[in-house]
Amino acid sequence: MSTPTPSDTRPPLRERKKQRTREALLATGLRLFTERGFAATTLDELCDAVEISKRTFFRTFAGKEDVAGAPLHDLWTLFLRELAAAEPAGDDLAGFLRGVLLTALDGMTDPEWPHRVLLSRRLAERNPSIEAHCLYFCDRTTRAALTVLRERFDLPGDLPVLLALDVLVAVFHRAQEQWAQEQEVDAPGPATREGLRDHVVAAWDAVPAGLGAPLRPAAADRPTA
């Protein structure tokens, strides 16, 4: 048997073309949405800039909101793939989910990805339709993850698993929020995937303290926010 050459292991030409089209739409879309505004950028303008038809666009994305949310959609799509393959190393459910998310983060190796996540977040903050689309995607991903876990493991019931997944998603979003603020205020340099990962770890570690925090009356002289 002959040894495969590097060209033998590449995806088929059609898949490579689809990936190049997706990359062009993502890069151009995020740039136009940021420069011109999301609502002000029409689908016709985006397709013209990438030199594709609307038919080709809709074979790649469901709409403009799908383009704007794609950087994080890609992360959670990889999370689902990892969830279907990862083997628990004596972890409980929460620890297993944490490990899968960190593995997915480590897999986002495109150097442009952290910057695109920042752009996507800023667009969602300014455009309710993008935020709504992202919330829908999160719910769909959570339920897809539940299906994967049901198929692989003997679970204690849907509700505890859904709550664990909800905590995981909330941890990521709060970590992303802190990381994004850091880019704008404390660290004006380029955003990094490693920095986001560190914030995810810190946010996860803060969950027990938050859930178990005692409630005491505030001091009378304590300044309010």
QUICOR-V632528 format. One record per residue. N is the residue number from 1. PSI is psi in radians with two decimals (none if undefined). BURIAL is 1 if it has 9 or more other C-alpha atoms within 8 Angstrom, else 0. Layout:
# QUICOR-V632528
N | PSI | BURIAL
N | PSI | BURIAL
This chain:
# QUICOR-V632528
1 | 2.34 | 0
2 | 2.63 | 0
3 | 2.26 | 0
4 | 2.43 | 0
5 | 2.84 | 0
6 | -0.64 | 0
7 | -0.46 | 0
8 | -0.46 | 0
9 | -0.06 | 0
10 | 2.70 | 0
11 | 2.77 | 0
12 | 2.74 | 0
13 | -0.73 | 0
14 | -0.74 | 0
15 | -0.65 | 0
16 | -0.69 | 1
17 | -0.73 | 0
18 | -0.70 | 1
19 | -0.68 | 0
20 | -0.69 | 0
21 | -0.77 | 1
22 | -0.76 | 1
23 | -0.74 | 0
24 | -0.73 | 1
25 | -0.73 | 1
26 | -0.88 | 1
27 | -0.80 | 0
28 | -0.72 | 1
29 | -0.86 | 1
30 | -0.66 | 1
31 | -0.84 | 0
32 | -0.74 | 1
33 | -0.64 | 1
34 | -0.73 | 1
35 | -0.75 | 0
36 | -0.33 | 0
37 | 2.52 | 1
38 | -0.88 | 1
39 | -0.56 | 0
40 | -0.30 | 0
41 | 2.00 | 1
42 | 2.80 | 0
43 | -0.63 | 0
44 | -0.75 | 0
45 | -0.70 | 0
46 | -0.80 | 1
47 | -0.69 | 1
48 | -0.71 | 1
49 | -0.58 | 0
50 | -0.16 | 1
51 | 0.90 | 0
52 | 2.89 | 0
53 | 2.85 | 0
54 | -0.61 | 1
55 | -0.74 | 0
56 | -0.70 | 0
57 | -0.86 | 1
58 | -0.18 | 1
59 | -0.21 | 0
60 | -0.76 | 1
61 | 2.71 | 1
62 | -0.36 | 0
63 | -3.10 | 0
64 | -0.66 | 1
65 | -0.61 | 1
66 | -0.65 | 1
67 | -0.83 | 1
68 | -0.60 | 1
69 | -0.01 | 1
70 | -0.67 | 1
71 | -0.76 | 1
72 | -0.55 | 0
73 | -0.70 | 1
74 | -0.70 | 0
75 | -0.83 | 1
76 | -0.44 | 1
77 | -0.73 | 1
78 | -0.66 | 1
79 | -0.80 | 1
80 | -0.68 | 1
81 | -0.76 | 0
82 | -0.66 | 1
83 | -0.59 | 1
84 | -0.28 | 1
85 | -0.44 | 0
86 | 2.52 | 0
87 | 2.26 | 0
88 | 2.44 | 0
89 | 1.09 | 0
90 | 0.20 | 0
91 | 2.70 | 0
92 | 3.10 | 0
93 | -0.82 | 0
94 | -0.77 | 0
95 | -0.63 | 0
96 | -0.81 | 1
97 | -0.73 | 1
98 | -0.83 | 1
99 | -0.68 | 0
100 | -0.73 | 1
101 | -0.74 | 1
102 | -0.63 | 1
103 | -0.74 | 1
104 | -0.73 | 1
105 | -0.74 | 1
106 | -0.44 | 0
107 | -0.12 | 0
108 | 1.35 | 1
109 | -0.13 | 0
110 | 2.15 | 0
111 | -0.37 | 0
112 | -0.23 | 0
113 | -0.84 | 1
114 | -0.74 | 1
115 | -0.68 | 1
116 | -0.60 | 1
117 | -0.74 | 1
118 | -0.81 | 1
119 | -0.76 | 1
120 | -0.74 | 1
121 | -0.78 | 0
122 | -0.66 | 0
123 | -0.71 | 1
124 | -0.62 | 1
125 | -0.50 | 0
126 | -0.19 | 0
127 | 1.85 | 1
128 | -0.54 | 0
129 | -0.60 | 0
130 | -0.76 | 1
131 | -0.76 | 1
132 | -0.71 | 0
133 | -0.71 | 1
134 | -0.69 | 1
135 | -0.72 | 0
136 | -0.75 | 0
137 | -0.72 | 1
138 | -0.76 | 1
139 | -0.73 | 0
140 | -0.69 | 0
141 | -0.71 | 1
142 | -0.75 | 1
143 | -0.55 | 1
144 | -0.68 | 1
145 | -0.70 | 1
146 | -0.73 | 1
147 | -0.77 | 0
148 | -0.80 | 1
149 | -0.66 | 1
150 | -0.72 | 1
151 | -0.47 | 0
152 | -0.48 | 0
153 | 2.79 | 0
154 | 1.85 | 0
155 | 2.74 | 0
156 | 0.10 | 0
157 | 2.81 | 0
158 | -0.73 | 0
159 | -0.86 | 0
160 | -0.63 | 0
161 | -0.75 | 1
162 | -0.69 | 1
163 | -0.70 | 0
164 | -0.73 | 1
165 | -0.68 | 1
166 | -0.72 | 1
167 | -0.74 | 0
168 | -0.81 | 1
169 | -0.74 | 1
170 | -0.71 | 0
171 | -0.79 | 1
172 | -0.77 | 1
173 | -0.69 | 0
174 | -0.65 | 1
175 | -0.74 | 1
176 | -0.69 | 1
177 | -0.83 | 0
178 | -0.74 | 1
179 | -0.75 | 1
180 | -0.72 | 1
181 | -0.63 | 1
182 | -0.67 | 1
183 | -0.61 | 1
184 | -0.48 | 0
185 | -1.08 | 0
186 | -0.51 | 0
187 | 1.51 | 0
188 | -0.07 | 0
189 | -3.08 | 0
190 | 2.45 | 0
191 | 2.62 | 0
192 | 2.61 | 0
193 | -0.66 | 1
194 | -0.66 | 0
195 | -0.73 | 1
196 | -0.72 | 1
197 | -0.76 | 1
198 | -0.68 | 0
199 | -0.62 | 1
200 | -0.79 | 1
201 | -0.79 | 0
202 | -0.72 | 1
203 | -0.69 | 1
204 | -0.75 | 1
205 | -0.40 | 0
206 | -0.22 | 0
207 | -0.87 | 0
208 | -0.69 | 0
209 | -0.67 | 0
210 | -0.74 | 0
211 | -0.56 | 0
212 | 0.17 | 0
213 | 2.23 | 0
214 | 2.61 | 0
215 | 2.06 | 0
216 | 2.57 | 0
217 | 2.43 | 0
218 | 2.57 | 0
219 | 2.54 | 0
220 | -0.57 | 0
221 | 0.16 | 0
222 | 2.25 | 0
223 | 2.49 | 0
224 | 2.72 | 0
225 | none | 0
